[in-house]
Amino acid sequence: MSTADSSSFAMSSATQIAAQIRSGQMTASAVLENHLAAITARESEIHAFNLVTIDQARAQAAAVDAMVAAGQDPGPLAGVPVAIKDNMCTRGVPTTCSSRMLEGWRPPYDATVVTKLAAAGAVMIGKTNLDEFAMGSSTENSAFGPTRNPRDTSRVPGGSSGGSAAAVAAGFAPISLGSDTGGSIRQPAALCGVVGVKPTYGMVSRLGLVAFASSLDQIGPFANDVADAALVMDVIAGHDPGDSTSIPMEHPSLTAAIAQGVEGLRIGRITDLPGGADPEVEARLEEAFAALAAAGAQIVDVQVPALTYGLTAYYLIAPAEASSNLARYDGVRYGMRVPASDTNSMYMATRHEGFGPEVKRRIMLGTYALSAGYFDAYYGKALKVRRLIADDFDRAYQQVDVMLTPTAPSVAFALGAKTDDPLAMYLCDTYTIPSNLAGHPAMSVPFGTGADDLPVGVQIMAATLNEPVMFRVAAALEAAAGSNGNGRGGQ
Ligand code: GLN
């Protein structure tokens, strides 16, 4: 648990804030003003937000306070400020994907997650910065400039949900939402020292999430602790008939699951994991295994051979889907239009001006991978590798309940360190990508520090719909990190 500074709400947990607002000990308006003050104090340095929705947030907070005053319950997230990644649709509020392409576009509807958060009493405080269309690992691909890591502003916050991770780490909001296609929630969570969850594919509705790679994209929470992440999951998960890939089932309460401990659970150590992580990161992972063993879990060696090919398969499948999804930005239907003498020239001029270099690279890669003569050799083969990864995972999950890996190979790196080398940037996601390819849940929990005293995240991966067990392990790691005194970096 984070120890809240009693002089400030800014680092309080969402669970505590909601409880105090529901019981009338605190008002949503006061909580909001406190977070707005935190933003005023540090946002010019961090740039977590593309937009702070002050007026709408004040109105939402006032409505929550009015409900409490009238004896009604605003819901489990009563008055909790939440920051939303700017690739989720918000009705009438600009949604940019940090791309010039969507300049001036205001969605006509809310994403399902936004509707659900509001219905649970949460107060949307703003839209957060990201790598353009969620393509990147550092938030430096934003058309509006990078976000900086609140732990060290010379470093990146990770990406692509860097703004959402930084917003929580800086105390601008106790919780936020990101999207994760290949690691974009877990990797920034690790680099900023917060908890980040990628749910099972289909567990959280994608309705209103601007599509990057539809078969991989999932929305999930950032939070200061595991209990808060569970609370947000319990609000946003569940079937949505508006998303055809949403799983039609009752969502089990993760808040209830986390208290169950890890006694008797089998924790997988992957012996053929691709190497390349910093020694400090490897050391924290070993300590995580030791902590779980001490808490009564059993550590089991497993092999998942196809993991080695995850990155390669991802960089065919994700760009292929992106090239198709991004075909809709043509200067006619959304945002920007660059006028030209005829329609084709207008399409070209608009796409040339509207997209940044990384987005163009992905569209070209994906178009090539899908082109007639190369389809079988590239996209087709990548789909087969995807199947192999899922099969290898299935075999491993006959022996273990969860598997642990580093979340990211290193701690937060300096701004600019990888911008000239796309492959070095792509390698940030070696450990996170396989869960997306398999559709499995995975989360990152802060666990001690590495080089320069910066946070390290441990990734917990689980089989489809096994979030309850994943969260039990997360809670045990959090307790162990807290008790050795270095797991919560600065909290
Ligand atoms: N960094 C990966 C990419 O650039 C993953 C992005 C994501 O999960 N949205 O594609």
Boltz pocket constraint, residues with backbone or C-beta under 6 A from the ligand:
constraints:
  - pocket:
      binder: B
      contacts: [[A, 133], [A, 134], [A, 135], [A, 136], [A, 137], [A, 159], [A, 160], [A, 179], [A, 180], [A, 181], [A, 182], [A, 183], [A, 184], [A, 185], [A, 212], [A, 318], [A, 425], [A, 429]]
      max_distance: 6.0
